[in-house]
Amino acid sequence: MLLTLSYRGADSGDLGYLLHKHPGRVHDFDLPVGQAHVFYPELDEQTCTAALLLEVDPVELVRSKRFRGDAGTLGHYVNDRPYASGSMLAVALGAVFRTAMTGRCDARPELAAAALDLRIGLHAVPLRGGADLAHRLFEPLGWRLEVATGLLDERFPEWGAAPYAAITLSGTMRLGEALRQLYVLLPVLDDAKHYWVADAEVDKLLRNGEGWLAQHPERELISRRYLAHQREYVDAATARLAELDQGTAAAAAAAEGQEQEDGTEEKARPLNRLRADAVLAALDDVGARSVADVGCGPGALLVRLAVDPRYTRIVGTDVSPAALVTAAKRLDLAERSDAQRERITLHPSSVTYQDDRIAGLDAIVLMEVVEHVEPERLDALARSVFGLAKPGSVVLTTPNAEYNVLYPTLAAGAFRHPDHRFEWTRAELHAWAGAIADRYGYRVEFRAVGEPDPVLGPPTQLALFTKEVAA
C-alpha cells in the first residue's frame, strides 16, 4: 500500500517539519498491521513529496487476533487485504503521522495552521459503491480529483473493470485536516475494516471528523461504513453529528434569506458552532496561549483548542467524571505522547471552588457555564475565577433570555435547558459583569453570538473580561 503526499511552497522541505520526519532519512515502523516506511522520493526548491509505504504479511495478518476475517475478503489466505488501501493504511497513517494529524508543529506553527498547496496520491483504493463514490466523498471537502481505473486482468477483458482505482487529490488545505479526512475516508471507500469495531470508534470518527463531517452531504454513509454498519454505534454517531450540525429553528429562520454583500445567500450555521467560533476569536484577540475550559463537558471546545499549535497549555475541568472520560476519549489522550499529555490536562473541579491548577493562565473560558450555577453561588464563582485564579482574560458566554420568545417550542418563562438555574437578559449580564470587572480589576466588553434580532438581540451573549494593567 502506498500513499504519497506532496507540498509545493517556497520552503518545500518544511514538509519534513510538519510530518515530524526528516527528509534525509528512511523511517521504519513496526505496527500491528505490518511494517511502515516513510521516505522522500522528491525534494527540490519548489516541491517536496513524502511517501508512506505499508508492507503486510498475509499469513501473519490472518494469525493476528486483530484480523476481521469477514471484512470484505476473498478468504483467510487468499484476499486483497495486504494490497488494498483501506483501513490498514488508515491505521498506519494515524500511527506514523499522529502528531501531524493534530496540527501541531512547534518548529513551524504558522505553517501547520495555514492552508497548503497539497497533492495526495492513493494507490489500489477499493471503490465499493460505484465509480463516483470518491467524488462524492472528497469533492464536498474542496478537493479536485483524478480517478484512474483499469481492467481486472488485461488478458481477460471480459472480466470487466477492477474494483480498485488510483486516486489523486489536489487542493489547498491544512495538513492536519487533510490527514484526518484520509484517516476516516479510506475505510469508507473500502466499506470494510480489518478489526472489530467497538464503541471507541464513535469518538475516533467524531474527533477526526471535527470541522467537516457534520456538514458533509454524505455523513450518514460515512458513519455507517466507518462504524462497520454496527447499528448501535451508527445511531450514537448520527445523534451526536446531528447535534453538532443542527441550529435552532429560530437561528435558522433568522439566517434564512439573509444575503452577504456579494449577493450570495448565507448558509445558516449551528449556534453551538458559532458560539465556539466566537470564543476562539476572543482568545485570539487577547493572544492567549494557556487556556482553561472550565465546565468543559465532553470536550468539544478542547478538541478545537488541541489542534491549534498556538495553545501551549490546555486545561479542561468539569464536575462530571463521565464528561471528562468522554473528553479524554475525544482528545485521544491515551494515545498521545508524554509531551502532548503535559500540554493537555483534564481534572475534576467545580467553578465555585479554588483550584490552583488553573491559576495564572492567559485565559479561562466559561462557555455556557454560569447559568448552571445557583444565583447565590455566583459570588463564589467570581471569587474563584477572578479573585483567585486571576487569568489575563475570561471569556464567558450565556443565553440571552430576551431571545427565548423566538423559540416556538419553548414555553413562556421556560429555560432552554432543564439544568439552567437562571437565564440573563442583556441588561442583567451587563450589570453583573460590570460589577465583577470593577471588583476584581478587569475591563469588560460585550459581543453578540448568532444572528441578532433587531429588538431582542442575539441568541447568545458573550462577555470578554481583560485584566487591567497597572499604570
C-alpha positions as CSV (number, residue, x, y, z in Angstrom):
1,M,0.0,0.0,0.0
2,L,1.4,3.4,-1.0
3,L,0.4,6.9,-0.2
4,T,2.3,10.0,-1.4
5,L,1.9,13.5,-0.1
6,S,3.4,16.4,-2.0
7,Y,3.7,20.0,-0.8
8,R,4.5,23.0,-3.1
9,G,5.9,26.1,-1.5
10,A,8.8,28.4,-1.1
11,D,10.4,26.2,1.5
12,S,9.1,22.9,0.4
13,G,11.4,21.0,2.8
14,D,9.4,22.3,5.7
15,L,7.1,19.3,5.0
16,G,9.6,17.3,7.0
17,Y,8.9,19.5,10.0
18,L,5.1,19.2,9.6
19,L,5.3,15.5,9.4
20,H,8.0,15.2,12.1
21,K,10.0,13.0,9.7
22,H,13.4,14.2,8.4
23,P,13.6,14.2,4.6
24,G,17.2,12.9,4.6
25,R,16.3,9.5,6.3
26,V,14.2,6.5,5.7
27,H,11.9,6.0,8.8
28,D,10.8,2.4,9.6
29,F,7.9,1.5,12.0
30,D,6.8,-1.9,13.3
31,L,3.0,-1.7,13.5
32,P,0.2,-4.2,14.4
33,V,-0.8,-4.1,10.7
34,G,2.7,-4.6,9.3
35,Q,5.9,-2.6,8.6
36,A,5.6,1.0,7.6
37,H,8.3,3.1,5.9
38,V,8.4,6.8,5.3
39,F,10.8,8.2,2.8
40,Y,11.0,11.3,0.5
41,P,11.3,10.4,-3.2
42,E,11.2,14.1,-4.3
43,L,12.7,17.2,-2.7
44,D,13.7,20.3,-4.7
45,E,13.3,24.1,-4.3
46,Q,9.6,24.0,-5.1
47,T,8.2,20.6,-4.3
48,C,8.6,18.0,-1.5
49,T,7.0,14.6,-1.6
50,A,6.7,12.2,1.3
51,A,5.7,8.6,0.8
52,L,4.2,6.1,3.2
53,L,4.7,2.5,2.2
54,L,2.9,-0.2,4.2
55,E,4.0,-3.8,3.9
56,V,1.7,-6.5,5.2
57,D,2.5,-10.2,5.7
58,P,-0.7,-12.0,4.6
59,V,0.0,-15.1,6.8
60,E,0.7,-13.0,9.9
61,L,-2.3,-10.9,9.2
62,V,-4.6,-14.0,9.4
63,R,-2.9,-15.2,12.5
64,S,-3.4,-11.9,14.2
65,K,-6.3,-11.6,16.6
66,R,-6.9,-8.2,15.2
67,F,-7.8,-9.5,11.8
68,R,-11.5,-9.5,11.0
69,G,-11.8,-12.3,8.5
70,D,-15.1,-11.4,7.0
71,A,-14.3,-7.8,6.2
72,G,-15.0,-8.0,2.5
73,T,-12.2,-10.5,1.9
74,L,-12.0,-13.5,-0.5
75,G,-10.8,-15.8,2.2
76,H,-8.3,-16.2,5.0
77,Y,-5.2,-16.8,3.0
78,V,-6.4,-15.5,-0.4
79,N,-7.6,-11.9,-0.1
80,D,-6.8,-8.4,-1.1
81,R,-6.2,-7.0,2.4
82,P,-2.4,-6.8,2.1
83,Y,-2.7,-4.6,-1.0
84,A,-5.9,-2.6,-0.8
85,S,-5.5,0.9,0.6
86,G,-8.2,0.7,3.2
87,S,-8.4,0.6,7.0
88,M,-4.8,-0.8,7.4
89,L,-3.4,2.1,5.6
90,A,-5.6,4.4,7.7
91,V,-4.2,2.8,10.9
92,A,-0.7,3.2,9.7
93,L,-1.4,6.8,8.7
94,G,-2.7,7.5,12.2
95,A,0.2,5.9,13.9
96,V,3.1,7.3,11.8
97,F,1.7,10.8,11.4
98,R,-0.2,11.1,14.7
99,T,1.3,14.5,15.7
100,A,0.8,15.9,12.2
101,M,-2.8,14.9,12.4
102,T,-3.3,17.0,15.5
103,G,-2.0,20.1,13.6
104,R,0.9,20.6,16.0
105,C,4.4,21.6,14.8
106,D,6.5,23.5,17.3
107,A,9.1,24.3,14.7
108,R,6.7,25.7,12.1
109,P,3.5,26.5,13.9
110,E,2.4,29.2,11.4
111,L,2.7,26.6,8.6
112,A,0.8,23.9,10.4
113,A,-2.0,26.4,10.9
114,A,-2.0,27.5,7.2
115,A,-3.8,26.1,4.2
116,L,-1.1,24.5,2.0
117,D,-1.0,23.5,-1.7
118,L,-1.2,19.7,-1.4
119,R,-1.3,16.8,-3.8
120,I,-2.1,13.3,-2.4
121,G,-1.7,10.1,-4.3
122,L,-3.5,7.0,-3.3
123,H,-3.0,3.6,-5.0
124,A,-5.1,0.4,-5.2
125,V,-8.0,2.1,-3.5
126,P,-11.1,-0.1,-3.2
127,L,-14.2,1.6,-4.7
128,R,-17.1,-0.3,-3.2
129,G,-20.1,1.8,-4.1
130,G,-19.6,3.0,-7.7
131,A,-17.1,4.9,-9.7
132,D,-18.4,8.2,-8.4
133,L,-18.0,7.4,-4.7
134,A,-14.6,9.1,-4.4
135,H,-16.0,12.2,-6.0
136,R,-19.0,12.2,-3.6
137,L,-16.7,11.9,-0.6
138,F,-13.8,14.2,-1.4
139,E,-15.2,17.0,-3.6
140,P,-17.5,18.5,-0.9
141,L,-14.4,19.0,1.1
142,G,-12.8,21.1,-1.6
143,W,-10.5,18.5,-3.3
144,R,-10.0,18.2,-7.0
145,L,-9.9,14.5,-8.1
146,E,-8.3,12.4,-10.7
147,V,-9.6,8.8,-10.6
148,A,-7.9,6.2,-12.8
149,T,-9.3,2.7,-13.1
150,G,-8.4,-0.3,-15.2
151,L,-9.4,-3.9,-16.1
152,L,-9.3,-6.6,-13.6
153,D,-7.0,-8.5,-15.9
154,E,-5.9,-7.2,-19.3
155,R,-5.6,-10.7,-20.6
156,F,-9.3,-11.3,-19.9
157,P,-11.2,-8.1,-20.7
158,E,-14.5,-9.9,-20.4
159,W,-13.9,-10.0,-16.6
160,G,-14.6,-6.3,-16.6
161,A,-13.1,-3.4,-14.6
162,A,-11.2,-3.9,-11.4
163,P,-12.8,-2.6,-8.2
164,Y,-9.7,-0.5,-7.4
165,A,-8.5,2.9,-8.5
166,A,-5.6,5.2,-8.3
167,I,-6.8,8.5,-6.9
168,T,-5.0,11.8,-6.9
169,L,-6.3,14.6,-4.7
170,S,-5.3,18.2,-5.3
171,G,-6.3,21.2,-3.2
172,T,-5.5,23.9,-0.6
173,M,-5.9,22.7,3.0
174,R,-4.3,22.5,6.4
175,L,-2.1,19.3,6.5
176,G,-3.6,18.0,9.8
177,E,-7.2,18.4,8.4
178,A,-6.2,16.5,5.2
179,L,-4.7,13.7,7.1
180,R,-7.8,13.3,9.3
181,Q,-10.0,13.2,6.3
182,L,-7.9,10.4,4.8
183,Y,-8.0,8.5,8.1
184,V,-11.8,8.5,8.0
185,L,-12.5,8.1,4.3
186,L,-10.0,5.3,3.4
187,P,-12.0,2.6,5.2
188,V,-15.2,4.3,4.0
189,L,-14.2,3.8,0.3
190,D,-13.5,0.2,1.1
191,D,-16.6,-0.3,3.2
192,A,-14.6,-2.7,5.4
193,K,-12.4,-2.8,8.4
194,H,-9.7,-5.3,9.3
195,Y,-10.5,-5.2,13.0
196,W,-13.6,-5.4,15.2
197,V,-15.4,-2.1,15.7
198,A,-16.1,-1.1,19.3
199,D,-17.7,2.0,20.9
200,A,-14.4,3.9,20.9
201,E,-14.7,4.1,17.1
202,V,-17.5,6.6,17.5
203,D,-15.2,9.0,19.4
204,K,-12.5,8.4,16.8
205,L,-14.9,9.3,14.0
206,L,-16.2,12.5,15.6
207,R,-12.7,13.5,16.7
208,N,-11.2,13.1,13.2
209,G,-14.3,14.5,11.6
210,E,-14.2,17.7,13.7
211,G,-14.9,20.7,11.5
212,W,-16.0,18.8,8.3
213,L,-18.1,15.7,8.9
214,A,-21.2,17.2,10.5
215,Q,-21.8,19.3,7.4
216,H,-20.8,16.7,4.8
217,P,-23.7,15.7,2.5
218,E,-22.7,12.0,2.8
219,R,-22.2,12.0,6.5
220,E,-24.7,9.2,7.0
221,L,-23.0,6.9,4.5
222,I,-19.6,7.8,6.1
223,S,-20.9,7.0,9.6
224,R,-22.4,3.7,8.5
225,R,-19.3,2.5,6.7
226,Y,-16.7,3.8,9.2
227,L,-18.6,2.1,12.0
228,A,-19.0,-1.2,10.0
229,H,-22.8,-0.9,9.9
230,Q,-23.0,-1.5,13.7
231,R,-26.4,0.0,14.3
232,E,-25.8,0.9,18.0
233,Y,-22.7,2.9,17.1
234,V,-24.1,4.4,14.0
235,D,-27.1,5.7,15.9
236,A,-24.8,7.2,18.6
237,A,-22.7,8.9,15.9
238,T,-25.7,10.1,14.0
239,A,-27.2,11.7,17.1
240,R,-24.0,13.5,18.0
241,L,-23.4,14.7,14.5
242,A,-27.0,16.0,14.2
243,E,-26.4,17.9,17.5
244,L,-23.3,19.5,16.0
245,D,-25.0,20.4,12.7
246,Q,-28.4,21.5,13.8
247,G,-29.1,25.1,14.5
248,T,-32.2,26.1,16.4
249,A,-35.3,26.7,14.4
250,A,-35.1,30.4,15.3
251,A,-31.5,30.8,14.3
252,A,-32.1,29.1,11.0
253,A,-35.1,31.3,10.4
254,A,-33.1,34.4,11.3
255,A,-30.4,33.4,8.8
256,E,-32.7,32.3,6.1
257,G,-32.8,34.7,3.2
258,Q,-30.0,36.9,4.6
259,E,-27.6,37.9,1.9
260,Q,-23.9,38.7,2.1
261,E,-22.6,41.8,0.5
262,D,-21.7,39.9,-2.6
263,G,-25.3,38.9,-3.1
264,T,-24.9,35.2,-2.2
265,E,-27.1,33.5,0.3
266,E,-25.5,33.0,3.7
267,K,-25.8,29.4,4.9
268,A,-27.1,29.1,8.5
269,R,-24.6,27.7,10.9
270,P,-25.5,25.9,14.1
271,L,-25.5,28.1,17.2
272,N,-23.1,25.8,19.1
273,R,-20.6,26.2,16.3
274,L,-21.0,30.0,16.2
275,R,-20.5,30.1,20.0
276,A,-17.3,28.1,19.8
277,D,-16.1,30.3,16.9
278,A,-16.8,33.4,18.9
279,V,-14.9,32.1,22.0
280,L,-11.9,31.1,19.8
281,A,-12.0,34.6,18.2
282,A,-11.9,36.2,21.6
283,L,-9.0,34.0,22.7
284,D,-7.2,35.0,19.5
285,D,-7.9,38.7,20.1
286,V,-6.3,38.6,23.6
287,G,-3.3,36.5,22.4
288,A,-4.0,33.6,24.8
289,R,-1.6,30.7,24.8
290,S,-2.5,28.9,28.0
291,V,-6.3,28.3,28.4
292,A,-8.6,26.5,30.8
293,D,-12.0,25.5,29.7
294,V,-13.9,25.4,33.0
295,G,-17.0,23.3,32.7
296,C,-15.6,21.7,29.6
297,G,-18.3,18.9,29.4
298,P,-17.4,16.2,26.8
299,G,-14.6,18.4,25.3
300,A,-16.0,19.9,22.1
301,L,-14.0,23.1,22.6
302,L,-10.9,21.3,23.9
303,V,-10.7,19.4,20.6
304,R,-10.6,22.6,18.7
305,L,-8.0,24.1,21.0
306,A,-5.9,20.9,20.8
307,V,-5.4,21.1,17.0
308,D,-4.2,24.7,17.2
309,P,-0.4,24.7,18.0
310,R,-0.6,28.3,19.3
311,Y,-2.1,26.9,22.6
312,T,0.8,25.6,24.5
313,R,-1.1,24.6,27.6
314,I,-4.8,23.5,27.7
315,V,-6.7,22.5,30.8
316,G,-10.2,21.1,30.9
317,T,-12.2,20.9,34.2
318,D,-15.7,19.7,34.9
319,V,-17.7,18.4,37.9
320,S,-18.8,15.3,35.9
321,P,-16.2,12.5,35.8
322,A,-18.2,10.9,33.0
323,A,-17.9,14.0,30.9
324,L,-14.1,14.1,31.5
325,V,-13.8,10.4,30.4
326,T,-15.6,11.3,27.2
327,A,-13.4,14.4,26.7
328,A,-10.3,12.2,27.2
329,K,-11.5,9.8,24.5
330,R,-12.3,12.6,22.0
331,L,-8.8,14.0,22.6
332,D,-7.3,10.5,22.3
333,L,-5.2,11.3,25.4
334,A,-4.3,7.7,26.0
335,E,-2.6,7.5,22.6
336,R,-0.7,10.8,22.8
337,S,3.0,11.2,23.7
338,D,4.1,12.3,27.2
339,A,4.8,15.8,25.9
340,Q,1.3,16.1,24.4
341,R,-0.3,14.8,27.6
342,E,1.6,17.5,29.5
343,R,0.2,20.1,27.1
344,I,-3.4,18.9,27.6
345,T,-4.7,18.0,31.1
346,L,-8.1,17.2,32.4
347,H,-9.2,17.1,36.0
348,P,-12.5,17.2,38.1
349,S,-13.2,20.5,39.6
350,S,-16.0,22.9,40.4
351,V,-16.1,26.5,39.2
352,T,-17.2,27.7,42.6
353,Y,-14.1,26.4,44.5
354,Q,-10.5,27.5,44.5
355,D,-8.4,25.5,42.0
356,D,-4.7,26.4,41.9
357,R,-4.2,24.2,38.8
358,I,-5.9,26.9,36.7
359,A,-4.3,29.9,38.4
360,G,-2.2,32.4,36.4
361,L,-3.3,31.2,32.9
362,D,-3.7,33.6,30.0
363,A,-7.4,32.9,29.8
364,I,-10.3,31.0,31.4
365,V,-13.3,30.1,29.3
366,L,-16.8,29.8,30.9
367,M,-18.8,28.7,27.8
368,E,-22.5,28.2,28.8
369,V,-21.5,27.5,32.4
370,V,-22.6,30.4,34.6
371,E,-26.3,29.7,34.1
372,H,-25.9,26.3,35.6
373,V,-24.8,27.8,38.9
374,E,-27.3,28.7,41.7
375,P,-27.6,32.5,41.9
376,E,-26.4,32.5,45.5
377,R,-23.2,30.8,44.4
378,L,-22.3,33.4,41.8
379,D,-20.1,35.3,44.2
380,A,-18.2,32.1,44.9
381,L,-17.7,31.6,41.2
382,A,-16.5,35.2,40.7
383,R,-14.0,34.8,43.6
384,S,-12.6,31.5,42.4
385,V,-12.2,32.7,38.8
386,F,-11.4,36.4,39.0
387,G,-10.1,36.7,42.6
388,L,-8.0,33.5,43.0
389,A,-7.2,32.1,39.5
390,K,-6.6,35.7,38.2
391,P,-6.3,34.9,34.5
392,G,-5.3,37.5,32.0
393,S,-8.7,37.2,30.4
394,V,-12.1,35.5,30.9
395,V,-14.4,34.6,28.1
396,L,-18.0,34.0,29.2
397,T,-21.0,33.0,27.1
398,T,-24.5,32.6,28.3
399,P,-28.0,32.6,26.7
400,N,-29.8,35.8,26.1
401,A,-33.2,35.4,27.9
402,E,-34.9,38.0,25.8
403,Y,-34.4,35.9,22.7
404,N,-36.3,32.9,24.1
405,V,-39.7,34.1,22.8
406,L,-38.4,33.3,19.3
407,Y,-38.2,29.6,20.1
408,P,-41.6,28.2,19.0
409,T,-41.2,25.0,21.2
410,L,-40.2,26.9,24.4
411,A,-43.0,27.6,26.8
412,A,-43.3,31.2,28.1
413,G,-40.9,31.7,31.0
414,A,-39.1,28.3,30.5
415,F,-35.4,28.0,30.3
416,R,-33.5,26.5,27.3
417,H,-32.1,23.6,29.4
418,P,-33.7,21.8,32.4
419,D,-30.4,22.3,34.4
420,H,-30.3,26.1,34.0
421,R,-30.8,27.9,37.2
422,F,-31.5,31.3,35.6
423,E,-31.1,33.0,32.2
424,W,-30.0,36.6,32.0
425,T,-31.3,39.4,29.8
426,R,-28.6,41.6,28.2
427,A,-29.1,44.3,30.9
428,E,-28.7,41.7,33.7
429,L,-25.5,40.3,32.2
430,H,-24.1,43.9,31.7
431,A,-24.9,44.8,35.3
432,W,-23.3,41.6,36.8
433,A,-20.3,41.6,34.6
434,G,-19.7,45.3,35.1
435,A,-19.8,44.9,38.9
436,I,-17.4,41.9,38.7
437,A,-15.0,43.8,36.5
438,D,-14.9,46.7,38.9
439,R,-14.4,44.5,41.9
440,Y,-11.5,42.4,40.5
441,G,-9.7,44.9,38.3
442,Y,-10.9,43.9,34.8
443,R,-12.5,45.8,31.9
444,V,-15.3,44.1,30.0
445,E,-16.7,44.2,26.5
446,F,-19.8,42.5,25.2
447,R,-20.3,40.7,21.9
448,A,-23.2,39.2,20.1
449,V,-23.2,35.5,19.1
450,G,-25.6,34.4,16.4
451,E,-27.8,36.5,14.2
452,P,-29.3,39.3,16.4
453,D,-32.9,40.2,16.3
454,P,-33.3,43.9,15.9
455,V,-35.3,44.2,19.1
456,L,-34.4,41.1,21.2
457,G,-30.7,40.9,20.4
458,P,-28.6,37.8,19.7
459,P,-29.4,34.2,20.9
460,T,-26.2,34.1,22.9
461,Q,-24.3,36.9,24.6
462,L,-20.5,37.0,25.2
463,A,-18.6,38.9,27.8
464,L,-14.8,39.3,27.4
465,F,-13.0,40.3,30.6
466,T,-9.4,41.6,30.3
467,K,-7.3,42.3,33.3
468,E,-6.4,45.9,33.8
469,V,-2.7,46.7,33.6
470,A,-1.4,48.9,36.4
471,A,-0.1,52.2,35.1
